[in-house]
Amino acid sequence: MTFHPPIALHVRRIGAALAALAAVAAACGASNAALAADAPAPIVVGIANFGPHPALSRTIAGFKQQMEKDGYVEGKTVRYAYSDANFTPSLIPQSLAQILSQHPALILTITTPVAQAAVRNVNDTSIPLVFSQITDPVKAGIVPDWQHGSSHITGTSSATNYDAVLSFAKQVFPKATRFGVLYNAGEVNDVAAVASLKAAADKAGMTMVANSVDSTVDVPQRAGTMQGVDFFYAIGSNLVQSALPAVASVTDRMHIPILSAEHELIRKGDIIAVAYAPSYESQGAHAADLAVQMLHGAKPATLPTYRAVPGDYVALINRRKLKELGLPLPATLDQCNCFVN
């Protein structure tokens, strides 16, 4: 005969087992609470932006993605304190003050006016600064030279590598020998850009036709004088980029394609034929590389400004626009995975 223990004995055994499990759970909970208490709080990294803009947002995204690759996981090991000035220079100090109130370990500054204001207003030099989206930080007085940061700040430059641009232009427009460019003679960055572009054109055996403009009103007339060029190159100038629809209204009639130093307009419509520039994400990622070095103790003065190399560049081609202008797509680019349509 098989012996069956009384039901009461089963109940006592189950109760004991549950009590043991509860004790283990309580111990684990206490242990986890202790571990949580011992875990260091996330560091704060400030992000001081000039204002909300898709391109600048992609720079920030590239910064955060690279920070995460380097072990700074948002919500776990790092917390971001974001503030912007809504593109109002007078509000930048207030924006920086909001970040400083959260005791950041480092601040990312985006655009020239924000970096300049940070150098003036962040008096605690134990908080390193890293900049991005600045064309020429030396001329802007942010760093002493291209080989060194200052005692307080270093970062990444958005200066264009014109040798790389014209090399790409020769791929897209293999028969091109002349190109046109407009620039604002009253803007230091535009003047410097055209000088560098001229040097690159000479090196590439190409002729550059440059015309200055004082306002967007001048653009159609000045663009119309560029007869005989094979393409128009739109430098990264605020005036020129904002006037590209007016440029296109002229160059389309002349069947001249536009190669742009900015990606934004080519994504939005059929004004631009080709865009070639460093990606905003890559500029943010390289700023993160510098930030991590400084968080690990490197001094800004020992870190040179990062300048984009050809590997940072992204090409976008509007296949429909090229066809509309009667321009063939070179076979070498047929599989480039860079088309917007």
C-alpha positions in Angstrom: 0.0 0.0 0.0 1.3 3.4 -0.9 1.5 5.8 2.0 0.0 9.4 1.5 1.0 12.0 4.0 -1.8 14.0 5.6 -3.0 17.1 3.8 -2.0 19.3 6.8 1.6 18.2 6.3 1.5 19.2 2.7 0.2 22.6 3.7 2.9 23.1 6.3 5.6 22.2 3.7 4.2 24.6 1.1 4.0 27.3 3.6 7.6 26.8 4.6 8.7 26.9 1.0 6.8 30.1 0.3 8.3 31.7 3.4 11.8 30.7 2.2 11.1 32.1 -1.3 9.9 35.4 0.3 13.0 35.6 2.4 15.2 35.1 -0.7 13.2 37.7 -2.6 13.5 40.2 0.2 17.2 39.6 0.4 17.6 40.1 -3.4 15.5 43.2 -3.2 17.7 44.6 -0.4 20.8 43.6 -2.4 19.5 45.3 -5.6 18.6 48.4 -3.6 22.1 48.5 -2.1 23.6 48.1 -5.6 21.4 50.9 -6.9 22.4 53.1 -4.0 26.1 52.4 -4.7 25.8 53.0 -8.5 27.1 56.4 -9.5 24.6 59.0 -10.7 24.7 59.7 -14.4 27.0 62.6 -15.3 25.4 65.7 -16.9 26.5 66.8 -20.3 25.2 70.1 -21.5 24.1 70.8 -25.1 24.0 74.5 -25.9 22.4 74.9 -29.3 21.7 78.1 -31.3 18.2 77.1 -32.1 16.0 74.2 -33.3 17.0 73.2 -36.9 17.0 69.8 -38.6 20.7 70.0 -39.5 21.7 71.0 -36.0 19.5 68.2 -34.6 21.4 65.7 -36.7 24.6 67.0 -35.3 23.3 66.4 -31.8 22.0 62.9 -32.8 25.5 62.0 -34.1 27.1 63.3 -30.8 24.7 61.2 -28.7 25.2 58.0 -30.8 28.9 58.2 -30.6 28.8 58.9 -26.8 26.7 55.8 -26.4 29.3 53.8 -28.4 31.9 55.0 -26.0 29.9 53.9 -22.9 27.9 57.0 -22.1 24.3 55.6 -22.3 21.6 58.2 -22.0 19.5 57.7 -18.8 22.1 55.3 -17.3 25.5 56.8 -17.3 24.8 60.2 -18.8 22.0 62.8 -18.7 21.8 65.5 -21.3 20.9 69.1 -20.3 19.7 70.8 -23.5 19.0 74.5 -24.0 18.8 76.7 -27.1 18.6 80.4 -27.8 16.0 80.2 -30.5 18.5 81.8 -32.9 18.6 85.0 -30.8 22.2 85.9 -29.8 21.1 88.0 -26.8 19.5 84.9 -25.3 22.6 82.7 -25.5 24.0 83.7 -22.0 20.6 82.8 -20.4 20.6 79.5 -22.3 24.1 78.7 -21.0 23.1 79.7 -17.4 20.3 77.1 -17.5 22.8 74.4 -18.4 25.3 75.5 -15.8 22.6 75.4 -13.1 22.6 71.6 -13.6 26.4 71.2 -12.9 27.5 69.7 -16.2 30.8 67.7 -16.5 31.1 69.1 -20.1 29.2 71.3 -22.5 28.7 70.8 -26.3 28.3 74.1 -28.0 26.8 74.3 -31.5 27.5 77.1 -34.0 30.0 80.0 -33.7 28.0 82.5 -31.7 27.2 79.8 -29.0 30.9 78.7 -28.7 32.0 82.3 -28.5 29.5 83.1 -25.8 30.4 79.9 -23.9 34.1 80.9 -23.8 33.1 84.3 -22.3 30.4 83.1 -19.9 31.5 79.7 -18.6 34.0 80.9 -16.0 34.5 77.5 -14.4 37.5 76.2 -16.5 37.1 72.8 -14.9 34.1 72.3 -17.2 35.5 71.5 -20.7 33.8 72.8 -23.8 33.6 71.1 -27.2 32.2 72.9 -30.3 30.7 71.8 -33.5 29.3 73.5 -36.6 32.0 76.2 -36.8 33.6 77.0 -40.1 36.8 78.7 -38.9 37.3 78.6 -35.1 40.7 80.3 -35.5 39.3 83.4 -37.2 36.4 83.3 -34.8 38.9 83.7 -31.9 37.8 80.4 -30.3 41.1 78.5 -30.5 44.6 79.9 -31.1 45.4 77.7 -34.2 44.3 74.6 -36.0 46.8 72.4 -34.1 45.6 73.2 -30.6 42.5 73.9 -28.6 42.5 76.7 -26.1 42.8 76.0 -22.4 39.0 75.7 -22.2 37.7 74.5 -25.6 38.3 72.4 -28.7 36.0 70.8 -31.3 35.1 70.0 -34.9 35.1 72.4 -37.9 32.6 72.3 -40.7 35.1 73.9 -43.1 34.8 72.4 -46.5 37.6 70.4 -48.1 37.4 72.0 -51.6 39.9 69.5 -53.1 37.4 66.7 -52.2 34.5 68.7 -53.6 36.0 69.4 -57.0 37.2 65.8 -57.2 33.6 64.7 -56.7 32.4 67.4 -59.2 34.6 65.9 -61.8 33.0 62.5 -61.2 29.5 63.9 -61.6 30.3 66.4 -64.4 33.2 64.7 -66.2 33.4 67.3 -69.0 33.3 70.3 -66.6 36.1 72.8 -66.8 34.4 76.0 -65.5 32.1 76.6 -62.6 30.4 79.6 -61.1 30.1 80.7 -57.5 28.3 83.6 -55.7 29.5 84.9 -52.3 28.8 87.7 -49.9 31.8 90.1 -50.0 30.8 91.5 -46.6 31.0 88.1 -44.9 34.4 87.0 -43.7 33.6 83.3 -44.0 32.4 83.7 -47.6 35.5 85.6 -48.6 37.7 82.9 -47.0 35.7 80.2 -48.7 36.1 81.7 -52.1 39.8 82.1 -51.7 40.2 78.5 -50.7 38.0 77.4 -53.5 40.0 79.3 -56.0 43.2 77.6 -54.8 41.5 74.2 -55.2 40.2 75.1 -58.7 43.7 76.0 -59.8 45.0 72.7 -58.4 42.3 70.8 -60.2 42.9 72.6 -63.5 39.5 74.3 -63.4 38.4 77.9 -63.9 36.3 79.5 -61.2 34.0 82.4 -62.1 33.1 84.3 -58.9 30.6 87.1 -58.5 29.8 88.9 -55.2 26.3 89.7 -54.0 25.2 92.1 -51.3 21.7 90.8 -50.8 19.3 88.2 -52.1 17.8 90.9 -54.5 21.1 90.8 -56.4 21.2 87.1 -56.9 19.2 86.6 -60.1 21.1 89.3 -62.0 24.5 88.1 -60.8 23.7 84.4 -61.5 22.6 85.4 -65.0 26.1 86.7 -65.8 27.6 83.2 -65.4 27.2 82.1 -69.0 29.5 79.3 -70.1 30.0 77.6 -66.8 29.4 73.9 -66.5 27.9 73.9 -63.0 27.1 76.4 -60.2 28.7 75.6 -56.8 26.7 76.9 -53.9 29.0 77.5 -51.0 27.8 77.1 -47.4 26.9 80.8 -47.1 23.7 81.9 -45.3 23.0 84.5 -48.1 23.7 82.1 -51.0 21.9 79.1 -49.5 18.8 81.1 -48.7 18.8 82.5 -52.3 19.2 79.1 -54.1 15.6 79.1 -55.4 16.3 82.3 -57.1 19.6 80.9 -58.5 17.8 77.9 -59.8 15.2 80.0 -61.6 18.1 81.4 -63.6 20.4 78.3 -63.9 17.6 76.1 -65.0 17.0 78.3 -68.0 20.7 77.9 -68.9 20.6 74.2 -68.2 23.3 74.6 -65.6 23.2 72.2 -62.6 23.7 73.3 -59.0 26.2 71.5 -56.7 25.5 72.5 -53.1 27.6 72.5 -50.0 24.5 71.8 -47.9 22.2 68.8 -48.0 18.9 70.4 -46.8 17.4 71.7 -50.0 18.1 68.6 -52.1 16.0 66.6 -49.7 13.1 69.1 -50.0 12.6 69.3 -53.7 14.0 69.6 -57.2 16.1 72.8 -56.9 19.4 71.2 -56.4 21.0 68.6 -58.7 23.8 67.4 -56.4 24.9 68.0 -52.8 28.2 67.0 -51.4 29.2 67.9 -47.9 30.3 66.3 -44.5 27.3 64.7 -42.8 26.0 66.6 -39.8 26.0 63.3 -37.9 29.8 62.8 -38.5 30.5 66.2 -37.2 28.6 65.5 -34.0 30.3 62.1 -33.7 33.8 63.6 -34.0 32.8 66.2 -31.3 31.9 63.2 -29.1 35.3 61.6 -29.6 36.9 64.8 -28.3 34.4 65.1 -25.5 35.1 61.6 -24.3 38.9 62.3 -24.3 38.3 65.4 -22.1 36.0 63.5 -19.8 38.8 61.1 -19.3 41.2 63.9 -18.4 42.7 65.2 -21.6 43.2 68.9 -21.7 41.5 70.9 -24.5 44.7 72.6 -25.4 46.3 69.3 -26.4 43.5 68.4 -28.8 43.5 69.9 -32.3 40.3 71.0 -34.1 39.0 68.1 -36.1 38.5 68.9 -39.8 36.4 66.7 -42.1 38.2 64.2 -44.4 36.7 62.8 -47.6 35.4 59.8 -45.6 33.1 62.1 -43.7 31.4 63.4 -46.8 28.0 62.3 -48.0 26.8 62.7 -51.6 23.2 63.2 -52.6 22.1 63.1 -56.2 18.8 64.2 -57.6 18.5 61.9 -60.6 15.3 63.5 -61.8 16.9 67.0 -61.8 19.9 65.8 -63.8 17.6 64.2 -66.4 15.5 67.4 -66.6 18.7 69.4 -67.3 19.7 66.9 -70.0 22.7 65.6 -68.1 23.7 61.9 -68.1 24.5 60.2 -64.8 28.1 58.8 -65.0 28.2 55.0 -64.9 30.7 55.2 -62.0 27.9 56.6 -59.8 25.0 54.4 -60.9 25.4 52.2 -57.8 26.4 54.8 -55.3 23.3 54.5 -53.1 23.1 58.3 -52.9 19.9 59.2 -54.8 17.1 61.2 -53.3 14.7 60.0 -56.0 
